[in-house]
Amino acid sequence: MSGRIRQLSALLQSRKISAAELTDRYISRIERINPVLNAYVSNTFDEAKKNAEFADKLIAEGRATPLTGIPMALKDNICSDGHLTTCCSKILQGFRPYYDAAVWEKLRAQGAVLLGKTNMDEFAMGSASETSVYGAPKNPVDITRVTGGSSGGSAAAVKADIAAYALGSDTGGSVRQPASFCGTVGFKPTYGAVSRYGLIAYASSLDQIGPLASSVEDAALVYDAIRGKDVRDQTSVSTPRGATELETDVKVLKIGVPEEFFSEGVSDEVKTAIEAAICLFERAGAKVKRVKIPAFKVALPVYYIISCAEASSNLGRYDGIRYGYRAREFSYIDEMIVKTRTEGFGKEVKRRIMLGTYVLSSGYFDAYYKKACLLRGRIISEFDEIFKSCDVLLTPTAPTTAFALGDKSADSVTTYLSDICTVPASIAGLPAVSLPCALGKGGLPIGLQIIANRFADGLALACANFFEREAGVNAELCREVQL
Ligand code: GLN
């Protein structure tokens, strides 16, 4: 299905509108709509105007790509030279990086137009974007609901069309879960497919940048533009996208349905919607088989042990000397560091630093961190086994639809449970896409997750494209939101 990028690109190429005019339209939409949604936490309108000028030049010279002149947004943890990038944390207040993240460098070179930085959970820790120091963004489908997290601002901006597409980061589900809650497409590529250079680290062995977009085709276009090996990120690899032009023969497709993803906590309406999606593939000739991932039950604790351990180390650099915020009153350096960290980090971030320090401490390292690493290996081999006889797996993206703002913010553990369906693919480094498959009670979107084997990103996207076209749901969910 032709998404927003293709439509806008056609207008630009045929000179019905210039990149400068299109940018102005988006800027006035942001000025009108963002005060309601709180999707952006800072804008880069000066940059956008410069980018648009460059885009118009590329178009005039016949050097445009589909992303040239298209207005977009970056999550507030992706660096861009000279622009505020704060991870929505007080500790990075006023921080302006002096270099571009690899992803923005690539997009800028193609004439992308950067409108601003989007709201997120502080340091990407959360599932509702409510731990942001700027307050939570609101879900454009129903503004009393959360956007999901942590890339909630990116999902809201795409849904409300105040960005044609946006980048988010996904450590345990932060691109896919907000995509599911807001009714957009969200894609987490194979670990390493996209350079993490310039992404402010949360948990380095899990972090991955991915697009949020209004259609599968749009997500694939953006993914193609940002992927590739980068010497500045030694975990990056070049990946073949494959599944050319998003087409795959569904008749020869072997689909696995892991039963653990449908266990308690998953609401009935979500189960029904996903079963209906599975039937659609089956009717088209795909072979569907029920499979088991017994290690699913340890995925959540494994994820939280490993991600907190890595976060406690990554966040050690915020000491009041090198970046952002510094406490005002102190008499010696240690006191300055302690005060800066005490005042600069929010509650959830502190909780995770403490958890991470605990599981890495000498007395508990073997019992927690080492065991979690061993179990991570088991989860990976169970997926490997399943992919010997299945091409893709179909599951829900999240156990429920978007919950009410403020509903879960008091209780971390219930919030952690909303990641249950997304963390397994993160732990195993697998590509996974979430796309709208139905509307639940109150018209709230439900997301279908398609997981593929490592480096089969193209196949995951092709299956999603097939579903989007056959089910015709996305068009309905992506109609312009009236605000
Ligand atoms: N909700 C998960 C967490 O809090 C995932 C966040 C993410 O993917 N960045 O860690």
Residues whose N, C-alpha, C, O or C-beta is under 5 A from the ligand:
A	BS01	LIG	A124 M125 G126 S127 G149 S150 S169 D170 T171 G172 G173 S174 D419
